Amino acid sequence: MIDNRNGLMDRLPHRYPFLMVDSITGIQAGQWAKGTKKVTGTEWYFAGEAAEQTMPHTIIVEALAQLGALAAMGQGGKLGFLSSIKGAEFCGHASPGDCLDLEYTLIKARRGFVVGSGKAAVEGKVIVSVDEIMVYMENGNI
């Protein structure tokens, strides 16, 4: 497992408060990556007085894109940026105390871009799925 203490921050340029992945639980470079995000309730997007505190779906998509950048590093990229999404479906919520299980599977890589699918689940229930997450890999020879 790769977490913030054991090298995750060495692999991604993101830092608090924009690092949305806590640990990598499995990875096959150039193919797929799995990780987790523990929702604590102290994150910046919970600031204010919201009646129902849930992690914004767009932030969950960003977590999947960060995971995609990690999976794509085996394709020669050094730095990944979320470029676009297609086919996003939001069918649940993540609240403080929940642990998100994240998965990204690379579909294709070409001309500096990687496209993959992703999903995020809480206790086995998929709450976000995205058919295509495109990540631009800077300095990549994809």
Secondary structure per residue as TSV (DSSP state, phi and psi in degrees):
chain	resnum	aa	ss	phi	psi
A	1	M	-	360.0	139.4
A	2	I	E	-110.9	124.0
A	3	D	E	-128.6	-176.0
A	4	N	G	-59.1	-30.4
A	5	R	G	-81.8	-22.9
A	6	N	G	-116.3	34.6
A	7	G	T	114.8	-6.4
A	8	L	H	-59.7	-43.0
A	9	M	H	-71.5	-15.7
A	10	D	H	-75.7	-20.7
A	11	R	H	-100.2	-23.2
A	12	L	-	-120.2	144.8
A	13	P	-	-79.5	-12.3
A	14	H	-	-69.0	144.6
A	15	R	-	-133.5	169.1
A	16	Y	T	-55.3	133.8
A	17	P	T	-98.6	14.1
A	18	F	S	-103.0	0.4
A	19	L	-	-82.5	113.2
A	20	M	-	-103.2	6.1
A	21	V	-	-120.4	128.9
A	22	D	-	-89.9	-36.8
A	23	S	E	-153.8	155.1
A	24	I	E	-105.3	119.7
A	25	T	E	-96.1	-14.0
A	26	G	E	-169.8	146.3
A	27	I	E	-155.2	138.8
A	28	Q	E	-126.3	100.1
A	29	A	T	-50.9	131.5
A	30	G	T	81.8	1.4
A	31	Q	T	-131.4	-54.6
A	32	W	E	-159.9	163.9
A	33	A	E	-150.3	147.6
A	34	K	E	-128.8	143.4
A	35	G	E	-155.5	-177.0
A	36	T	E	-134.5	157.2
A	37	K	E	-140.3	118.0
A	38	K	E	-87.7	122.2
A	39	V	-	-88.5	112.9
A	40	T	-	-97.6	-25.4
A	41	G	S	95.5	-8.5
A	42	T	-	-98.1	-0.3
A	43	E	S	-64.8	153.6
A	44	W	G	-58.2	-29.9
A	45	Y	G	-77.5	-2.6
A	46	F	G	-97.6	3.6
A	47	A	-	-64.9	145.8
A	48	G	S	100.2	-172.8
A	49	E	-	-111.6	81.7
A	50	A	-	-90.9	138.0
A	51	A	S	-64.1	-42.1
A	52	E	S	-124.3	114.6
A	53	Q	-	-88.1	109.8
A	54	T	-	-133.4	148.7
A	55	M	-	-68.2	128.2
A	56	P	-	-59.1	137.8
A	57	H	H	-59.9	-34.9
A	58	T	H	-63.8	-32.4
A	59	I	H	-71.2	-35.7
A	60	I	H	-64.7	-40.5
A	61	V	H	-62.3	-40.1
A	62	E	H	-61.5	-39.5
A	63	A	H	-61.0	-41.3
A	64	L	H	-64.7	-38.8
A	65	A	H	-65.6	-39.8
A	66	Q	H	-62.7	-39.2
A	67	L	H	-64.2	-39.9
A	68	G	H	-61.5	-39.7
A	69	A	H	-62.5	-39.1
A	70	L	H	-64.9	-43.8
A	71	A	H	-62.8	-36.5
A	72	A	H	-77.7	-14.8
A	73	M	G	-58.3	-25.5
A	74	G	G	-70.7	-9.9
A	75	Q	G	-95.0	6.1
A	76	G	T	104.0	-3.7
A	77	G	-	-79.0	155.0
A	78	K	S	-115.9	-23.9
A	79	L	E	-150.8	125.6
A	80	G	E	-109.9	144.0
A	81	F	E	-129.9	132.2
A	82	L	E	-62.4	124.7
A	83	S	E	-106.4	-45.6
A	84	S	E	-163.5	163.1
A	85	I	E	-133.0	154.8
A	86	K	E	-146.0	136.1
A	87	G	E	72.7	41.9
A	88	A	E	-81.9	137.3
A	89	E	E	-132.0	127.7
A	90	F	E	-114.0	115.3
A	91	C	-	-134.6	29.7
A	92	G	-	176.6	-177.4
A	93	H	-	-134.0	156.9
A	94	A	-	-117.6	126.5
A	95	S	-	-117.1	164.8
A	96	P	T	-52.0	133.4
A	97	G	T	100.6	-17.8
A	98	D	-	-80.2	153.6
A	99	C	E	-116.9	119.9
A	100	L	E	-82.7	129.8
A	101	D	E	-99.1	119.5
A	102	L	E	-110.3	140.4
A	103	E	E	-138.2	136.7
A	104	Y	E	-133.0	130.4
A	105	T	E	-121.3	122.4
A	106	L	E	-72.7	130.1
A	107	I	E	-98.8	-48.1
A	108	K	E	-155.4	158.2
A	109	A	E	-137.7	132.5
A	110	R	E	-162.7	133.4
A	111	R	T	50.2	44.4
A	112	G	T	87.7	-4.0
A	113	F	E	-113.6	142.6
A	114	V	E	-119.8	142.8
A	115	V	E	-123.2	132.7
A	116	G	E	-148.7	172.7
A	117	S	E	-108.4	156.1
A	118	G	E	-146.5	156.8
A	119	K	E	-149.9	151.1
A	120	A	E	-127.4	135.2
A	121	A	E	-131.5	151.1
A	122	V	E	-122.1	120.9
A	123	E	T	51.7	41.4
A	124	G	T	84.6	-8.5
A	125	K	E	-97.9	121.6
A	126	V	E	-69.3	125.3
A	127	I	E	-109.5	-22.2
A	128	V	E	-140.9	131.2
A	129	S	E	-135.2	142.8
A	130	V	E	-133.4	123.8
A	131	D	E	-66.3	-42.1
A	132	E	E	-138.7	122.1
A	133	I	E	-117.4	115.0
A	134	M	E	-97.9	128.8
A	135	V	E	-121.9	128.1
A	136	Y	E	-86.8	126.9
A	137	M	E	-103.2	106.2
A	138	E	E	-66.1	140.8
A	139	N	T	61.6	25.6
A	140	G	-	-95.6	149.0
A	141	N	-	-111.6	50.1
A	142	I	-	-80.9	360.0
